[in-house]
């Protein structure tokens, strides 16, 4: 670092911790130490897309899932912001330890704009945390074609 440089710590509008380097003859150089405050990120000062989703763990053919809040762009099993619970699909349906969640934190993340994945929506609806999502009927593309529908009508008439 040059001996004639002047360091001035400032805080910018986006709550970065910034150091301004004034260098004679060159001008202003910014050295941004990216330490974004967590709450400002959540409140939308720095927009990001958050998802509540399942991160897979366990060994081969023995899945175990963590319920996590992560950025939309983060890998499935990669970096996450907070762990909200666990899901073990190998346990029986009525077992209370099959799905363990921290309800207050889930409600908090949903209130600040995090979106749950389809599978997590279904699980949270079963637990009564959110309203069950609307299930759409099968699309027309997968409906039986004309010949199959004619055969079904003939079978119904025969009965």
C-alpha positions as a Markdown table, in Angstrom:
| # | Residue | x | y | z |
|---|---|---|---|---|
| 1 | Unk | 0.0 | 0.0 | 0.0 |
| 2 | Unk | 1.4 | 3.4 | -0.9 |
| 3 | Unk | 2.5 | 5.6 | 2.0 |
| 4 | Unk | 0.6 | 8.6 | 0.8 |
| 5 | Unk | -2.8 | 6.9 | 0.8 |
| 6 | Unk | -5.5 | 8.0 | 3.2 |
| 7 | Unk | -7.9 | 5.4 | 4.5 |
| 8 | Unk | -11.5 | 6.5 | 5.3 |
| 9 | Unk | -14.0 | 4.0 | 6.6 |
| 10 | Unk | -17.5 | 4.7 | 5.5 |
| 11 | Unk | -20.8 | 2.9 | 5.4 |
| 12 | Unk | -22.7 | 3.0 | 2.1 |
| 13 | Unk | -26.4 | 2.9 | 1.4 |
| 14 | Unk | -26.4 | -0.9 | 1.2 |
| 15 | Unk | -24.8 | -1.4 | 4.6 |
| 16 | Unk | -21.5 | -2.7 | 3.2 |
| 17 | Unk | -18.5 | -2.1 | 5.4 |
| 18 | Unk | -16.4 | -0.1 | 2.9 |
| 19 | Unk | -13.0 | 1.4 | 2.9 |
| 20 | Unk | -12.3 | 4.3 | 0.6 |
| 21 | Unk | -8.7 | 4.6 | -0.5 |
| 22 | Unk | -7.7 | 8.2 | -1.6 |
| 23 | Unk | -4.6 | 8.0 | -3.7 |
| 24 | Unk | -3.0 | 11.2 | -5.0 |
| 25 | Unk | -2.9 | 11.4 | -8.8 |
| 26 | Unk | -5.0 | 8.3 | -9.2 |
| 27 | Unk | -8.3 | 9.2 | -7.5 |
| 28 | Unk | -10.6 | 7.2 | -5.3 |
| 29 | Unk | -10.2 | 3.4 | -5.1 |
| 30 | Unk | -12.9 | 1.4 | -3.4 |
| 31 | Unk | -12.0 | -1.7 | -1.4 |
| 32 | Unk | -15.2 | -3.3 | -0.4 |
| 33 | Unk | -15.1 | -5.8 | 2.4 |
| 34 | Unk | -18.4 | -7.6 | 1.7 |
| 35 | Unk | -19.9 | -8.1 | 5.1 |
| 36 | Unk | -23.6 | -7.6 | 4.3 |
| 37 | Unk | -25.6 | -7.5 | 7.5 |
| 38 | Unk | -28.0 | -10.5 | 7.6 |
| 39 | Unk | -31.2 | -8.6 | 8.4 |
| 40 | Unk | -30.8 | -6.1 | 5.6 |
| 41 | Unk | -30.5 | -9.0 | 3.1 |
| 42 | Unk | -33.7 | -10.5 | 4.4 |
| 43 | Unk | -35.6 | -7.2 | 4.4 |
| 44 | Unk | -35.0 | -6.7 | 0.7 |
| 45 | Unk | -32.3 | -4.1 | 0.6 |
| 46 | Unk | -30.2 | -6.6 | -1.3 |
| 47 | Unk | -32.8 | -8.7 | -3.1 |
| 48 | Unk | -32.4 | -12.5 | -3.3 |
| 49 | Unk | -34.7 | -15.4 | -3.8 |
| 50 | Unk | -35.0 | -17.7 | -0.8 |
| 51 | Unk | -36.4 | -21.2 | -0.9 |
| 52 | Unk | -37.4 | -23.6 | 1.9 |
| 53 | Unk | -36.4 | -26.9 | 0.5 |
| 54 | Unk | -35.0 | -30.4 | 1.3 |
| 55 | Unk | -31.3 | -31.1 | 1.3 |
| 56 | Unk | -30.5 | -34.8 | 0.9 |
| 57 | Unk | -28.2 | -36.6 | 3.3 |
| 58 | Unk | -27.7 | -40.2 | 4.2 |
| 59 | Unk | -26.1 | -43.0 | 2.3 |
| 60 | Unk | -27.0 | -44.8 | -0.9 |
| 61 | Unk | -30.6 | -46.0 | -0.8 |
| 62 | Unk | -31.0 | -44.7 | 2.8 |
| 63 | Unk | -32.1 | -41.1 | 2.3 |
| 64 | Unk | -32.4 | -38.5 | 5.0 |
| 65 | Unk | -33.4 | -34.9 | 4.4 |
| 66 | Unk | -32.7 | -31.6 | 6.1 |
| 67 | Unk | -35.3 | -28.9 | 5.8 |
| 68 | Unk | -33.3 | -25.8 | 5.1 |
| 69 | Unk | -33.6 | -22.2 | 3.9 |
| 70 | Unk | -31.2 | -21.5 | 1.0 |
| 71 | Unk | -30.8 | -19.1 | -1.8 |
| 72 | Unk | -32.4 | -20.2 | -5.0 |
| 73 | Unk | -29.1 | -20.5 | -6.8 |
| 74 | Unk | -27.3 | -22.6 | -4.1 |
| 75 | Unk | -26.8 | -26.3 | -4.9 |
| 76 | Unk | -29.3 | -28.8 | -3.5 |
| 77 | Unk | -27.0 | -30.1 | -0.8 |
| 78 | Unk | -24.8 | -27.1 | -0.7 |
| 79 | Unk | -24.7 | -23.8 | 1.3 |
| 80 | Unk | -27.8 | -22.9 | 3.3 |
| 81 | Unk | -28.8 | -20.1 | 5.6 |
| 82 | Unk | -30.6 | -22.0 | 8.4 |
| 83 | Unk | -31.6 | -25.5 | 9.2 |
| 84 | Unk | -35.4 | -25.7 | 10.0 |
| 85 | Unk | -35.9 | -29.4 | 10.6 |
| 86 | Unk | -35.4 | -32.9 | 9.4 |
| 87 | Unk | -37.4 | -35.5 | 7.4 |
| 88 | Unk | -36.8 | -39.2 | 7.4 |
| 89 | Unk | -38.9 | -40.9 | 4.7 |
| 90 | Unk | -37.8 | -44.4 | 5.9 |
| 91 | Unk | -39.8 | -44.2 | 9.1 |
| 92 | Unk | -43.5 | -45.2 | 9.1 |
| 93 | Unk | -46.2 | -42.6 | 8.3 |
| 94 | Unk | -47.5 | -42.1 | 11.9 |
| 95 | Unk | -44.0 | -41.9 | 13.5 |
| 96 | Unk | -43.6 | -38.4 | 15.2 |
| 97 | Unk | -39.9 | -38.3 | 14.4 |
| 98 | Unk | -40.5 | -38.8 | 10.7 |
| 99 | Unk | -40.8 | -35.0 | 10.3 |
| 100 | Unk | -39.3 | -32.7 | 12.9 |
| 101 | Unk | -39.6 | -28.9 | 12.3 |
| 102 | Unk | -39.2 | -25.6 | 14.1 |
| 103 | Unk | -42.6 | -24.1 | 13.3 |
| 104 | Unk | -41.8 | -20.6 | 14.5 |
| 105 | Unk | -38.7 | -20.3 | 12.2 |
| 106 | Unk | -40.7 | -21.7 | 9.2 |
| 107 | Unk | -43.4 | -19.1 | 9.8 |
| 108 | Unk | -40.8 | -16.4 | 10.1 |
| 109 | Unk | -39.1 | -17.3 | 6.8 |
| 110 | Unk | -42.4 | -17.5 | 5.0 |
| 111 | Unk | -43.3 | -14.1 | 6.3 |
| 112 | Unk | -40.1 | -12.5 | 5.0 |
| 113 | Unk | -40.7 | -13.9 | 1.5 |
| 114 | Unk | -39.1 | -17.3 | 1.3 |
| 115 | Unk | -41.0 | -19.7 | -1.0 |
| 116 | Unk | -41.4 | -23.4 | -0.2 |
| 117 | Unk | -40.7 | -26.1 | -2.8 |
| 118 | Unk | -43.6 | -28.3 | -4.0 |
| 119 | Unk | -42.6 | -31.2 | -1.7 |
| 120 | Unk | -42.1 | -29.0 | 1.3 |
| 121 | Unk | -45.5 | -27.3 | 0.7 |
| 122 | Unk | -47.0 | -30.8 | 0.8 |
| 123 | Unk | -45.2 | -31.7 | 4.0 |
| 124 | Unk | -46.0 | -28.4 | 5.7 |
| 125 | Unk | -49.7 | -28.8 | 4.8 |
| 126 | Unk | -49.7 | -32.3 | 6.3 |
| 127 | Unk | -48.3 | -30.8 | 9.5 |
| 128 | Unk | -50.9 | -28.0 | 9.5 |
| 129 | Unk | -48.4 | -25.2 | 9.2 |
| 130 | Unk | -49.7 | -23.8 | 5.9 |
| 131 | Unk | -52.9 | -24.2 | 3.9 |
| 132 | Unk | -52.7 | -27.2 | 1.5 |
| 133 | Unk | -51.8 | -26.1 | -2.1 |
| 134 | Unk | -54.4 | -26.5 | -4.8 |
| 135 | Unk | -53.9 | -29.8 | -6.6 |
| 136 | Unk | -54.7 | -29.4 | -10.3 |
| 137 | Unk | -56.3 | -32.1 | -12.3 |
| 138 | Unk | -54.3 | -34.1 | -14.7 |
| 139 | Unk | -53.6 | -32.2 | -17.9 |
| 140 | Unk | -55.5 | -32.8 | -21.1 |
| 141 | Unk | -52.4 | -34.1 | -22.7 |
| 142 | Unk | -52.3 | -37.2 | -20.5 |
| 143 | Unk | -56.1 | -37.8 | -20.8 |
| 144 | Unk | -57.1 | -40.9 | -22.8 |
| 145 | Unk | -57.4 | -40.4 | -26.6 |
| 146 | Unk | -60.6 | -40.8 | -28.7 |
| 147 | Unk | -60.3 | -44.5 | -29.3 |
| 148 | Unk | -59.6 | -45.3 | -25.6 |
| 149 | Unk | -62.6 | -43.0 | -24.5 |
| 150 | Unk | -64.8 | -44.8 | -27.0 |
| 151 | Unk | -63.7 | -48.2 | -25.6 |
| 152 | Unk | -64.5 | -47.0 | -22.0 |
| 153 | Unk | -68.0 | -45.8 | -23.1 |
| 154 | Unk | -68.7 | -49.2 | -24.7 |
| 155 | Unk | -67.6 | -51.0 | -21.5 |
| 156 | Unk | -69.8 | -48.7 | -19.4 |
| 157 | Unk | -72.8 | -49.4 | -21.7 |
| 158 | Unk | -72.1 | -53.2 | -21.5 |
| 159 | Unk | -72.4 | -53.1 | -17.7 |
